[in-house]
Amino acid sequence: MLKDHSQLQLSLSPYQGLYDAIIPEDHLLRRIKENIDFSFVNPMLRKQYCENFGRPAKEPEMMF
Protein backbone atom coordinates (compact mmCIF):
# COMPACT_ATOMS: atom_id res chain seq x y z
CA MET A 1 0.00 0.00 0.00
CA LEU A 2 1.34 3.43 -0.92
CA LYS A 3 1.54 6.10 1.73
CA ASP A 4 0.01 9.50 1.15
CA HIS A 5 2.91 11.97 0.98
CA SER A 6 0.85 14.92 -0.21
CA GLN A 7 1.37 16.68 3.13
CA LEU A 8 5.12 16.00 3.23
CA GLN A 9 7.10 19.23 2.95
CA LEU A 10 10.85 19.63 2.92
CA SER A 11 12.21 22.64 4.77
CA LEU A 12 15.48 23.74 3.20
CA SER A 13 15.93 26.99 5.06
CA PRO A 14 14.70 28.56 8.28
CA TYR A 15 14.03 31.71 6.22
CA GLN A 16 11.67 29.98 3.78
CA GLY A 17 8.65 31.83 5.21
CA LEU A 18 10.16 35.24 4.51
CA TYR A 19 9.19 35.03 0.84
CA ASP A 20 5.51 34.82 1.74
CA ALA A 21 5.83 37.44 4.47
CA ILE A 22 7.68 40.05 2.39
CA ILE A 23 6.35 39.68 -1.16
CA PRO A 24 2.62 40.39 -1.58
CA GLU A 25 0.43 37.78 -3.31
CA ASP A 26 -0.37 40.13 -6.19
CA HIS A 27 3.24 41.23 -6.85
CA LEU A 28 4.28 41.09 -10.52
CA LEU A 29 7.41 39.01 -9.89
CA ARG A 30 5.45 36.42 -7.92
CA ARG A 31 2.97 36.10 -10.80
CA ILE A 32 5.83 35.73 -13.30
CA LYS A 33 7.43 33.00 -11.16
CA GLU A 34 4.15 31.08 -10.91
CA ASN A 35 3.19 31.33 -14.59
CA ILE A 36 6.38 31.15 -16.66
CA ASP A 37 8.68 28.16 -16.82
CA PHE A 38 12.24 29.38 -17.46
CA SER A 39 13.74 25.89 -17.64
CA PHE A 40 14.35 26.36 -21.38
CA VAL A 41 17.05 28.96 -20.72
CA ASN A 42 19.86 26.72 -19.43
CA PRO A 43 19.85 24.24 -22.35
CA MET A 44 19.50 27.08 -24.84
CA LEU A 45 22.55 28.94 -23.49
CA ARG A 46 24.71 25.91 -22.59
CA LYS A 47 27.12 26.53 -25.52
CA GLN A 48 27.72 30.12 -24.35
CA TYR A 49 29.34 29.03 -21.07
CA CYS A 50 32.66 27.24 -20.73
CA GLU A 51 32.58 24.47 -18.11
CA ASN A 52 36.37 24.07 -17.87
CA PHE A 53 37.73 27.61 -17.86
CA GLY A 54 37.27 30.48 -15.42
CA ARG A 55 35.05 30.70 -12.41
CA PRO A 56 31.51 29.30 -12.37
CA ALA A 57 28.97 31.52 -14.08
CA LYS A 58 25.71 32.73 -12.57
CA GLU A 59 22.72 30.65 -13.56
CA PRO A 60 21.29 32.08 -16.80
CA GLU A 61 17.81 31.17 -15.58
CA MET A 62 18.26 33.53 -12.62
CA MET A 63 19.39 36.36 -14.89
CA PHE A 64 16.23 36.08 -16.95
All heavy atoms as a GROMACS GRO file, in nm:
protein
  535
    1MET      N    1   0.084  -0.118   0.000
    1MET     CA    2   0.000   0.000   0.000
    1MET      C    3   0.088   0.125   0.000
    1MET      O    4   0.184   0.134   0.076
    1MET     CB    5  -0.089  -0.002   0.124
    1MET     CG    6  -0.185   0.112   0.129
    1MET     SD    7  -0.318   0.073   0.241
    1MET     CE    8  -0.302   0.205   0.355
    2LEU      N    9   0.057   0.221  -0.085
    2LEU     CA   10   0.134   0.343  -0.092
    2LEU      C   11   0.090   0.440   0.017
    2LEU      O   12  -0.029   0.452   0.048
    2LEU     CB   13   0.114   0.410  -0.229
    2LEU     CG   14   0.168   0.332  -0.348
    2LEU    CD1   15   0.131   0.404  -0.476
    2LEU    CD2   16   0.319   0.318  -0.338
    3LYS      N   17   0.185   0.510   0.071
    3LYS     CA   18   0.154   0.609   0.173
    3LYS      C   19   0.122   0.742   0.104
    3LYS      O   20   0.173   0.772  -0.001
    3LYS     CB   21   0.273   0.629   0.266
    3LYS     CG   22   0.303   0.507   0.349
    3LYS     CD   23   0.419   0.533   0.441
    3LYS     CE   24   0.450   0.411   0.525
    3LYS     NZ   25   0.562   0.431   0.614
    4ASP      N   26   0.038   0.820   0.168
    4ASP     CA   27   0.001   0.950   0.115
    4ASP      C   28   0.105   1.052   0.160
    4ASP      O   29   0.114   1.085   0.279
    4ASP     CB   30  -0.138   0.990   0.164
    4ASP     CG   31  -0.182   1.124   0.109
    4ASP    OD1   32  -0.121   1.171   0.011
    4ASP    OD2   33  -0.277   1.182   0.164
    5HIS      N   34   0.187   1.100   0.066
    5HIS     CA   35   0.292   1.197   0.098
    5HIS      C   36   0.254   1.337   0.053
    5HIS      O   37   0.339   1.424   0.039
    5HIS     CB   38   0.423   1.157   0.032
    5HIS     CG   39   0.481   1.031   0.087
    5HIS    ND1   40   0.534   1.023   0.212
    5HIS    CD2   41   0.492   0.907   0.033
    5HIS    CE1   42   0.576   0.900   0.234
    5HIS    NE2   43   0.552   0.827   0.127
    6SER      N   44   0.126   1.362   0.029
    6SER     CA   45   0.085   1.492  -0.021
    6SER      C   46   0.109   1.603   0.082
    6SER      O   47   0.124   1.719   0.045
    6SER     CB   48  -0.062   1.490  -0.063
    6SER     OG   49  -0.143   1.461   0.049
    7GLN      N   50   0.114   1.568   0.208
    7GLN     CA   51   0.137   1.668   0.313
    7GLN      C   52   0.284   1.680   0.352
    7GLN      O   53   0.320   1.764   0.432
    7GLN     CB   54   0.054   1.634   0.436
    7GLN     CG   55  -0.095   1.638   0.411
    7GLN     CD   56  -0.142   1.776   0.371
    7GLN    OE1   57  -0.100   1.876   0.429
    7GLN    NE2   58  -0.227   1.783   0.271
    8LEU      N   59   0.370   1.598   0.293
    8LEU     CA   60   0.512   1.600   0.323
    8LEU      C   61   0.576   1.724   0.262
    8LEU      O   62   0.560   1.751   0.144
    8LEU     CB   63   0.579   1.474   0.268
    8LEU     CG   64   0.726   1.455   0.300
    8LEU    CD1   65   0.746   1.442   0.450
    8LEU    CD2   66   0.778   1.331   0.231
    9GLN      N   67   0.648   1.801   0.343
    9GLN     CA   68   0.710   1.923   0.295
    9GLN      C   69   0.853   1.928   0.346
    9GLN      O   70   0.879   1.907   0.464
    9GLN     CB   71   0.633   2.046   0.342
    9GLN     CG   72   0.687   2.174   0.286
    9GLN     CD   73   0.603   2.294   0.328
    9GLN    OE1   74   0.524   2.286   0.422
    9GLN    NE2   75   0.619   2.404   0.261
   10LEU      N   76   0.945   1.956   0.257
   10LEU     CA   77   1.085   1.963   0.292
   10LEU      C   78   1.122   2.107   0.322
   10LEU      O   79   1.100   2.197   0.242
   10LEU     CB   80   1.170   1.911   0.175
   10LEU     CG   81   1.320   1.910   0.193
   10LEU    CD1   82   1.357   1.816   0.308
   10LEU    CD2   83   1.388   1.865   0.066
   11SER      N   84   1.178   2.130   0.439
   11SER     CA   85   1.221   2.264   0.477
   11SER      C   86   1.371   2.276   0.452
   11SER      O   87   1.451   2.213   0.519
   11SER     CB   88   1.188   2.289   0.624
   11SER     OG   89   1.229   2.418   0.660
   12LEU      N   90   1.408   2.358   0.355
   12LEU     CA   91   1.548   2.374   0.320
   12LEU      C   92   1.615   2.488   0.395
   12LEU      O   93   1.735   2.492   0.406
   12LEU     CB   94   1.561   2.396   0.169
   12LEU     CG   95   1.507   2.284   0.080
   12LEU    CD1   96   1.518   2.324  -0.066
   12LEU    CD2   97   1.582   2.155   0.106
   13SER      N   98   1.536   2.582   0.441
   13SER     CA   99   1.593   2.699   0.505
   13SER      C  100   1.499   2.748   0.615
   13SER      O  101   1.378   2.745   0.599
   13SER     CB  102   1.613   2.809   0.400
   13SER     OG  103   1.643   2.932   0.462
   14PRO      N  104   1.556   2.799   0.724
   14PRO     CA  105   1.470   2.856   0.828
   14PRO      C  106   1.406   2.987   0.783
   14PRO      O  107   1.313   3.036   0.845
   14PRO     CB  108   1.565   2.879   0.945
   14PRO     CG  109   1.700   2.885   0.885
   14PRO     CD  110   1.696   2.798   0.763
   15TYR      N  111   1.453   3.044   0.673
   15TYR     CA  112   1.403   3.171   0.622
   15TYR      C  113   1.303   3.152   0.508
   15TYR      O  114   1.266   3.247   0.441
   15TYR     CB  115   1.519   3.258   0.573
   15TYR     CG  116   1.624   3.277   0.678
   15TYR    CD1  117   1.746   3.212   0.668
   15TYR    CD2  118   1.600   3.356   0.790
   15TYR    CE1  119   1.843   3.228   0.766
   15TYR    CE2  120   1.697   3.372   0.888
   15TYR     CZ  121   1.818   3.307   0.875
   15TYR     OH  122   1.913   3.322   0.971
   16GLN      N  123   1.258   3.030   0.488
   16GLN     CA  124   1.167   2.998   0.378
   16GLN      C  125   1.037   3.079   0.386
   16GLN      O  126   0.981   3.117   0.285
   16GLN     CB  127   1.137   2.849   0.381
   16GLN     CG  128   1.066   2.798   0.261
   16GLN     CD  129   1.061   2.646   0.261
   16GLN    OE1  130   1.117   2.581   0.350
   16GLN    NE2  131   0.994   2.590   0.166
   17GLY      N  132   0.989   3.108   0.503
   17GLY     CA  133   0.865   3.183   0.521
   17GLY      C  134   0.876   3.330   0.490
   17GLY      O  135   0.775   3.398   0.476
   18LEU      N  136   0.998   3.382   0.479
   18LEU     CA  137   1.016   3.524   0.451
   18LEU      C  138   0.959   3.563   0.315
   18LEU      O  139   0.907   3.673   0.298
   18LEU     CB  140   1.164   3.563   0.457
   18LEU     CG  141   1.224   3.573   0.596
   18LEU    CD1  142   1.373   3.604   0.587
   18LEU    CD2  143   1.154   3.678   0.678
   19TYR      N  144   0.971   3.475   0.218
   19TYR     CA  145   0.919   3.503   0.084
   19TYR      C  146   0.771   3.538   0.091
   19TYR      O  147   0.727   3.638   0.034
   19TYR     CB  148   0.943   3.382  -0.007
   19TYR     CG  149   0.894   3.398  -0.148
   19TYR    CD1  150   0.968   3.472  -0.240
   19TYR    CD2  151   0.776   3.338  -0.190
   19TYR    CE1  152   0.924   3.485  -0.369
   19TYR    CE2  153   0.733   3.352  -0.319
   19TYR     CZ  154   0.806   3.426  -0.409
   19TYR     OH  155   0.763   3.440  -0.537
   20ASP      N  156   0.695   3.457   0.162
   20ASP     CA  157   0.551   3.482   0.174
   20ASP      C  158   0.522   3.603   0.260
   20ASP      O  159   0.424   3.673   0.237
   20ASP     CB  160   0.481   3.359   0.232
   20ASP     CG  161   0.483   3.243   0.135
   20ASP    OD1  162   0.475   3.268   0.013
   20ASP    OD2  163   0.491   3.127   0.180
   21ALA      N  164   0.607   3.631   0.358
   21ALA     CA  165   0.583   3.744   0.447
   21ALA      C  166   0.618   3.878   0.382
   21ALA      O  167   0.554   3.978   0.410
   21ALA     CB  168   0.665   3.727   0.574
   22ILE      N  169   0.718   3.879   0.295
   22ILE     CA  170   0.768   4.005   0.239
   22ILE      C  171   0.702   4.040   0.105
   22ILE      O  172   0.668   4.155   0.080
   22ILE     CB  173   0.921   3.999   0.223
   22ILE    CG1  174   0.985   3.990   0.361
   22ILE    CG2  175   0.972   4.119   0.147
   22ILE    CD1  176   1.134   3.967   0.358
   23ILE      N  177   0.684   3.941   0.018
   23ILE     CA  178   0.634   3.968  -0.116
   23ILE      C  179   0.483   3.947  -0.120
   23ILE      O  180   0.435   3.838  -0.094
   23ILE     CB  181   0.704   3.878  -0.220
   23ILE    CG1  182   0.854   3.902  -0.214
   23ILE    CG2  183   0.651   3.904  -0.360
   23ILE    CD1  184   0.936   3.812  -0.301
   24PRO      N  185   0.408   4.052  -0.154
   24PRO     CA  186   0.262   4.039  -0.158
   24PRO      C  187   0.216   3.937  -0.262
   24PRO      O  188   0.284   3.913  -0.361
   24PRO     CB  189   0.214   4.179  -0.197
   24PRO     CG  190   0.332   4.269  -0.184
   24PRO     CD  191   0.454   4.185  -0.188
   25GLU      N  192   0.099   3.879  -0.240
   25GLU     CA  193   0.043   3.778  -0.331
   25GLU      C  194   0.025   3.830  -0.472
   25GLU      O  195   0.039   3.756  -0.568
   25GLU     CB  196  -0.092   3.728  -0.278
   25GLU     CG  197  -0.081   3.639  -0.158
   25GLU     CD  198  -0.024   3.504  -0.190
   25GLU    OE1  199  -0.050   3.453  -0.301
   25GLU    OE2  200   0.045   3.448  -0.105
   26ASP      N  201  -0.008   3.959  -0.487
   26ASP     CA  202  -0.037   4.013  -0.619
   26ASP      C  203   0.084   4.082  -0.684
   26ASP      O  204   0.070   4.152  -0.783
   26ASP     CB  205  -0.154   4.111  -0.611
   26ASP     CG  206  -0.126   4.229  -0.520
   26ASP    OD1  207  -0.033   4.221  -0.437
   26ASP    OD2  208  -0.198   4.330  -0.530
   27HIS      N  209   0.203   4.061  -0.630
   27HIS     CA  210   0.324   4.123  -0.685
   27HIS      C  211   0.356   4.065  -0.823
   27HIS      O  212   0.339   3.946  -0.849
   27HIS     CB  213   0.442   4.099  -0.590
   27HIS     CG  214   0.560   4.185  -0.620
   27HIS    ND1  215   0.653   4.153  -0.716
   27HIS    CD2  216   0.600   4.304  -0.568
   27HIS    CE1  217   0.745   4.247  -0.723
   27HIS    NE2  218   0.714   4.339  -0.633
   28LEU      N  219   0.400   4.150  -0.914
   28LEU     CA  220   0.428   4.109  -1.052
   28LEU      C  221   0.530   3.996  -1.059
   28LEU      O  222   0.512   3.899  -1.133
   28LEU     CB  223   0.477   4.229  -1.133
   28LEU     CG  224   0.521   4.198  -1.277
   28LEU    CD1  225   0.404   4.147  -1.359
   28LEU    CD2  226   0.582   4.320  -1.340
   29LEU      N  227   0.638   4.004  -0.983
   29LEU     CA  228   0.741   3.901  -0.989
   29LEU      C  229   0.691   3.766  -0.938
   29LEU      O  230   0.731   3.662  -0.988
   29LEU     CB  231   0.865   3.944  -0.910
   29LEU     CG  232   0.939   4.064  -0.968
   29LEU    CD1  233   1.057   4.102  -0.880
   29LEU    CD2  234   0.985   4.037  -1.110
   30ARG      N  235   0.603   3.767  -0.842
   30ARG     CA  236   0.545   3.642  -0.792
   30ARG      C  237   0.458   3.579  -0.901
   30ARG      O  238   0.463   3.458  -0.924
   30ARG     CB  239   0.462   3.667  -0.667
   30ARG     CG  240   0.410   3.540  -0.604
   30ARG     CD  241   0.320   3.570  -0.487
   30ARG     NE  242   0.392   3.610  -0.369
   30ARG     CZ  243   0.415   3.530  -0.266
   30ARG    NH1  244   0.372   3.407  -0.267
   30ARG    NH2  245   0.480   3.574  -0.162
   31ARG      N  246   0.381   3.662  -0.972
   31ARG     CA  247   0.296   3.610  -1.080
   31ARG      C  248   0.381   3.556  -1.195
   31ARG      O  249   0.349   3.453  -1.254
   31ARG     CB  250   0.201   3.717  -1.129
   31ARG     CG  251   0.090   3.744  -1.027
   31ARG     CD  252  -0.014   3.834  -1.082
   31ARG     NE  253   0.042   3.971  -1.077
   31ARG     CZ  254  -0.004   4.074  -1.145
   31ARG    NH1  255  -0.106   4.059  -1.227
   31ARG    NH2  256   0.050   4.192  -1.133
   32ILE      N  257   0.492   3.622  -1.225
   32ILE     CA  258   0.583   3.573  -1.330
   32ILE      C  259   0.640   3.437  -1.289
   32ILE      O  260   0.642   3.344  -1.369
   32ILE     CB  261   0.695   3.674  -1.356
   32ILE    CG1  262   0.639   3.798  -1.426
   32ILE    CG2  263   0.807   3.612  -1.439
   32ILE    CD1  264   0.737   3.912  -1.440
   33LYS      N  265   0.685   3.426  -1.165
   33LYS     CA  266   0.743   3.300  -1.116
   33LYS      C  267   0.642   3.185  -1.124
   33LYS      O  268   0.678   3.073  -1.159
   33LYS     CB  269   0.790   3.317  -0.972
   33LYS     CG  270   0.847   3.191  -0.912
   33LYS     CD  271   0.883   3.211  -0.767
   33LYS     CE  272   0.929   3.078  -0.710
   33LYS     NZ  273   0.938   3.082  -0.567
   34GLU      N  274   0.517   3.212  -1.094
   34GLU     CA  275   0.415   3.108  -1.091
   34GLU      C  276   0.366   3.068  -1.230
   34GLU      O  277   0.318   2.958  -1.249
   34GLU     CB  278   0.296   3.154  -1.006
   34GLU     CG  279   0.331   3.166  -0.859
   34GLU     CD  280   0.224   3.233  -0.777
   34GLU    OE1  281   0.124   3.282  -0.836
   34GLU    OE2  282   0.239   3.240  -0.654
   35ASN      N  283   0.380   3.158  -1.330
   35ASN     CA  284   0.319   3.133  -1.459
   35ASN      C  285   0.415   3.105  -1.574
   35ASN      O  286   0.372   3.059  -1.679
   35ASN     CB  287   0.230   3.252  -1.498
   35ASN     CG  288   0.109   3.262  -1.408
   35ASN    OD1  289   0.034   3.167  -1.398
   35ASN    ND2  290   0.094   3.375  -1.341
   36ILE      N  291   0.542   3.135  -1.557
   36ILE     CA  292   0.638   3.115  -1.666
   36ILE      C  293   0.744   3.016  -1.623
   36ILE      O  294   0.804   3.028  -1.517
   36ILE     CB  295   0.704   3.249  -1.707
   36ILE    CG1  296   0.598   3.346  -1.754
   36ILE    CG2  297   0.807   3.225  -1.816
   36ILE    CD1  298   0.650   3.484  -1.787
   37ASP      N  299   0.767   2.918  -1.707
   37ASP     CA  300   0.868   2.816  -1.682
   37ASP      C  301   0.995   2.856  -1.757
   37ASP      O  302   0.998   2.854  -1.880
   37ASP     CB  303   0.818   2.680  -1.728
   37ASP     CG  304   0.921   2.571  -1.708
   37ASP    OD1  305   1.012   2.590  -1.625
   37ASP    OD2  306   0.909   2.467  -1.774
   38PHE      N  307   1.099   2.894  -1.685
   38PHE     CA  308   1.224   2.938  -1.746
   38PHE      C  309   1.325   2.825  -1.763
   38PHE      O  310   1.442   2.850  -1.787
   38PHE     CB  311   1.288   3.049  -1.662
   38PHE     CG  312   1.215   3.181  -1.672
   38PHE    CD1  313   1.132   3.223  -1.571
   38PHE    CD2  314   1.230   3.261  -1.783
   38PHE    CE1  315   1.064   3.343  -1.579
   38PHE    CE2  316   1.164   3.382  -1.792
   38PHE     CZ  317   1.080   3.423  -1.690
   39SER      N  318   1.281   2.701  -1.753
   39SER     CA  319   1.374   2.589  -1.764
   39SER      C  320   1.435   2.575  -1.904
   39SER      O  321   1.535   2.506  -1.920
   39SER     CB  322   1.305   2.459  -1.724
   39SER     OG  323   1.201   2.430  -1.814
   40PHE      N  324   1.380   2.642  -2.003
   40PHE     CA  325   1.435   2.636  -2.138
   40PHE      C  326   1.565   2.715  -2.153
   40PHE      O  327   1.642   2.693  -2.245
   40PHE     CB  328   1.333   2.690  -2.240
   40PHE     CG  329   1.312   2.839  -2.229
   40PHE    CD1  330   1.386   2.927  -2.306
   40PHE    CD2  331   1.219   2.892  -2.141
   40PHE    CE1  332   1.368   3.064  -2.297
   40PHE    CE2  333   1.200   3.028  -2.130
   40PHE     CZ  334   1.274   3.115  -2.209
   41VAL      N  335   1.592   2.804  -2.060
   41VAL     CA  336   1.705   2.896  -2.072
   41VAL      C  337   1.840   2.824  -2.061
   41VAL      O  338   1.928   2.847  -2.144
   41VAL     CB  339   1.696   3.008  -1.965
   41VAL    CG1  340   1.818   3.098  -1.969
   41VAL    CG2  341   1.570   3.089  -1.986
   42ASN      N  342   1.857   2.739  -1.962
   42ASN     CA  343   1.986   2.672  -1.943
   42ASN      C  344   2.028   2.589  -2.064
   42ASN      O  345   2.141   2.604  -2.112
   42ASN     CB  346   1.986   2.588  -1.816
   42ASN     CG  347   1.999   2.674  -1.692
   42ASN    OD1  348   2.036   2.790  -1.699
   42ASN    ND2  349   1.968   2.618  -1.578
   43PRO      N  350   1.943   2.500  -2.116
   43PRO     CA  351   1.985   2.424  -2.235
   43PRO      C  352   2.012   2.513  -2.356
   43PRO      O  353   2.102   2.487  -2.435
   43PRO     CB  354   1.868   2.330  -2.262
   43PRO     CG  355   1.792   2.322  -2.135
   43PRO     CD  356   1.815   2.452  -2.064
   44MET      N  357   1.934   2.619  -2.370
   44MET     CA  358   1.950   2.708  -2.484
   44MET      C  359   2.084   2.781  -2.481
   44MET      O  360   2.146   2.805  -2.585
   44MET     CB  361   1.835   2.811  -2.486
   44MET     CG  362   1.834   2.899  -2.608
   44MET     SD  363   1.689   3.006  -2.613
   44MET     CE  364   1.732   3.129  -2.492
   45LEU      N  365   2.132   2.816  -2.362
   45LEU     CA  366   2.255   2.894  -2.349
   45LEU      C  367   2.376   2.810  -2.308
   45LEU      O  368   2.483   2.865  -2.282
   45LEU     CB  369   2.234   3.007  -2.248
   45LEU     CG  370   2.131   3.111  -2.288
   45LEU    CD1  371   2.112   3.211  -2.175
   45LEU    CD2  372   2.171   3.182  -2.416
   46ARG      N  373   2.363   2.679  -2.305
   46ARG     CA  374   2.471   2.591  -2.259
   46ARG      C  375   2.601   2.613  -2.338
   46ARG      O  376   2.710   2.614  -2.282
   46ARG     CB  377   2.429   2.446  -2.268
   46ARG     CG  378   2.531   2.350  -2.210
   46ARG     CD  379   2.479   2.209  -2.200
   46ARG     NE  380   2.349   2.197  -2.135
   46ARG     CZ  381   2.329   2.196  -2.002
   46ARG    NH1  382   2.431   2.206  -1.922
   46ARG    NH2  383   2.209   2.184  -1.952
   47LYS      N  384   2.593   2.635  -2.468
   47LYS     CA  385   2.712   2.653  -2.552
   47LYS      C  386   2.783   2.786  -2.523
   47LYS      O  387   2.899   2.803  -2.558
   47LYS     CB  388   2.676   2.647  -2.699
   47LYS     CG  389   2.633   2.511  -2.745
   47LYS     CD  390   2.602   2.511  -2.892
   47LYS     CE  391   2.555   2.375  -2.939
   47LYS     NZ  392   2.521   2.378  -3.082
   48GLN      N  393   2.715   2.880  -2.461
   48GLN     CA  394   2.772   3.012  -2.435
   48GLN      C  395   2.861   3.015  -2.310
   48GLN      O  396   2.929   3.114  -2.286
   48GLN     CB  397   2.660   3.116  -2.418
   48GLN     CG  398   2.559   3.116  -2.530
   48GLN     CD  399   2.620   3.137  -2.667
   48GLN    OE1  400   2.716   3.209  -2.683
   48GLN    NE2  401   2.562   3.072  -2.767
   49TYR      N  402   2.858   2.908  -2.231
   49TYR     CA  403   2.934   2.903  -2.107
   49TYR      C  404   3.036   2.791  -2.111
   49TYR      O  405   3.004   2.678  -2.145
   49TYR     CB  406   2.840   2.880  -1.987
   49TYR     CG  407   2.752   2.999  -1.959
   49TYR    CD1  408   2.626   3.010  -2.018
   49TYR    CD2  409   2.795   3.100  -1.877
   49TYR    CE1  410   2.545   3.119  -1.994
   49TYR    CE2  411   2.716   3.211  -1.852
   49TYR     CZ  412   2.591   3.220  -1.911
   49TYR     OH  413   2.512   3.328  -1.887
   50CYS      N  414   3.160   2.823  -2.076
   50CYS     CA  415   3.266   2.724  -2.073
   50CYS      C  416   3.265   2.654  -1.937
   50CYS      O  417   3.267   2.720  -1.833
   50CYS     CB  418   3.401   2.790  -2.097
   50CYS     SG  419   3.539   2.675  -2.091
   51GLU      N  420   3.262   2.523  -1.937
   51GLU     CA  421   3.258   2.447  -1.812
   51GLU      C  422   3.396   2.425  -1.752
   51GLU      O  423   3.409   2.393  -1.635
   51GLU     CB  424   3.191   2.312  -1.834
   51GLU     CG  425   3.046   2.324  -1.873
   51GLU     CD  426   2.982   2.189  -1.896
   51GLU    OE1  427   3.043   2.087  -1.860
   51GLU    OE2  428   2.871   2.185  -1.950
   52ASN      N  429   3.503   2.441  -1.832
   52ASN     CA  430   3.637   2.407  -1.787
   52ASN      C  431   3.730   2.527  -1.767
   52ASN      O  432   3.845   2.508  -1.731
   52ASN     CB  433   3.703   2.312  -1.888
   52ASN     CG  434   3.620   2.187  -1.909
   52ASN    OD1  435   3.566   2.133  -1.815
   52ASN    ND2  436   3.610   2.143  -2.033
   53PHE      N  437   3.684   2.646  -1.793
   53PHE     CA  438   3.773   2.761  -1.786
   53PHE      C  439   3.706   2.874  -1.709
   53PHE      O  440   3.591   2.907  -1.731
   53PHE     CB  441   3.807   2.808  -1.928
   53PHE     CG  442   3.906   2.920  -1.932
   53PHE    CD1  443   4.038   2.899  -1.898
   53PHE    CD2  444   3.867   3.047  -1.968
   53PHE    CE1  445   4.130   3.002  -1.901
   53PHE    CE2  446   3.958   3.151  -1.972
   53PHE     CZ  447   4.090   3.128  -1.938
   54GLY      N  448   3.780   2.934  -1.618
   54GLY     CA  449   3.727   3.048  -1.542
   54GLY      C  450   3.642   3.005  -1.425
   54GLY      O  451   3.626   2.888  -1.396
   55ARG      N  452   3.588   3.101  -1.358
   55ARG     CA  453   3.505   3.070  -1.241
   55ARG      C  454   3.363   3.036  -1.286
   55ARG      O  455   3.321   3.072  -1.396
   55ARG     CB  456   3.505   3.187  -1.144
   55ARG     CG  457   3.445   3.313  -1.199
   55ARG     CD  458   3.454   3.421  -1.096
   55ARG     NE  459   3.377   3.536  -1.142
   55ARG     CZ  460   3.390   3.655  -1.097
   55ARG    NH1  461   3.478   3.681  -1.004
   55ARG    NH2  462   3.317   3.753  -1.143
   56PRO      N  463   3.288   2.969  -1.200
   56PRO     CA  464   3.151   2.930  -1.237
   56PRO      C  465   3.064   3.053  -1.265
   56PRO      O  466   3.073   3.155  -1.196
   56PRO     CB  467   3.100   2.857  -1.114
   56PRO     CG  468   3.221   2.818  -1.038
   56PRO     CD  469   3.327   2.920  -1.069
   57ALA      N  470   2.985   3.042  -1.369
   57ALA     CA  471   2.897   3.152  -1.408
   57ALA      C  472   2.770   3.152  -1.323
   57ALA      O  473   2.735   3.053  -1.261
   57ALA     CB  474   2.860   3.138  -1.554
   58LYS      N  475   2.703   3.266  -1.320
   58LYS     CA  476   2.571   3.273  -1.257
   58LYS      C  477   2.474   3.194  -1.343
   58LYS      O  478   2.490   3.184  -1.464
   58LYS     CB  479   2.524   3.418  -1.247
   58LYS     CG  480   2.613   3.507  -1.166
   58LYS     CD  481   2.603   3.473  -1.020
   58LYS     CE  482   2.685   3.572  -0.939
   58LYS     NZ  483   2.711   3.529  -0.806
   59GLU      N  484   2.372   3.141  -1.282
   59GLU     CA  485   2.272   3.065  -1.356
   59GLU      C  486   2.199   3.157  -1.454
   59GLU      O  487   2.142   3.257  -1.414
   59GLU     CB  488   2.170   3.003  -1.261
   59GLU     CG  489   2.219   2.882  -1.189
   59GLU     CD  490   2.239   2.764  -1.283
   59GLU    OE1  491   2.164   2.748  -1.380
   59GLU    OE2  492   2.334   2.689  -1.258
   60PRO      N  493   2.200   3.125  -1.583
   60PRO     CA  494   2.129   3.208  -1.680
   60PRO      C  495   1.981   3.219  -1.650
   60PRO      O  496   1.920   3.323  -1.672
   60PRO     CB  497   2.150   3.133  -1.813
   60PRO     CG  498   2.264   3.044  -1.792
   60PRO     CD  499   2.270   3.014  -1.646
   61GLU      N  500   1.923   3.115  -1.593
   61GLU     CA  501   1.781   3.117  -1.558
   61GLU      C  502   1.754   3.227  -1.456
   61GLU      O  503   1.651   3.295  -1.463
   61GLU     CB  504   1.744   2.980  -1.500
   61GLU     CG  505   1.597   2.962  -1.479
   61GLU     CD  506   1.564   2.821  -1.437
   61GLU    OE1  507   1.626   2.726  -1.488
   61GLU    OE2  508   1.475   2.807  -1.351
   62MET      N  509   1.843   3.249  -1.363
   62MET     CA  510   1.826   3.353  -1.262
   62MET      C  511   1.838   3.492  -1.324
   62MET      O  512   1.772   3.585  -1.280
   62MET     CB  513   1.927   3.336  -1.150
   62MET     CG  514   1.904   3.214  -1.065
   62MET     SD  515   2.027   3.192  -0.938
   62MET     CE  516   2.005   3.337  -0.840
   63MET      N  517   1.922   3.505  -1.426
   63MET     CA  518   1.939   3.636  -1.489
   63MET      C  519   1.817   3.676  -1.570
   63MET      O  520   1.789   3.794  -1.585
   63MET     CB  521   2.065   3.635  -1.575
   63MET     CG  522   2.191   3.628  -1.492
   63MET     SD  523   2.340   3.656  -1.585
   63MET     CE  524   2.366   3.495  -1.656
   64PHE      N  525   1.744   3.577  -1.624
   64PHE     CA  526   1.623   3.608  -1.695
   64PHE      C  527   1.517   3.655  -1.598
   64PHE      O  528   1.436   3.733  -1.623
   64PHE     CB  529   1.571   3.485  -1.773
   64PHE     CG  530   1.624   3.480  -1.913
   64PHE    CD1  531   1.752   3.436  -1.940
   64PHE    CD2  532   1.544   3.520  -2.018
   64PHE    CE1  533   1.800   3.429  -2.069
   64PHE    CE2  534   1.590   3.514  -2.148
   64PHE     CZ  535   1.719   3.469  -2.174
   0.00000   0.00000   0.00000
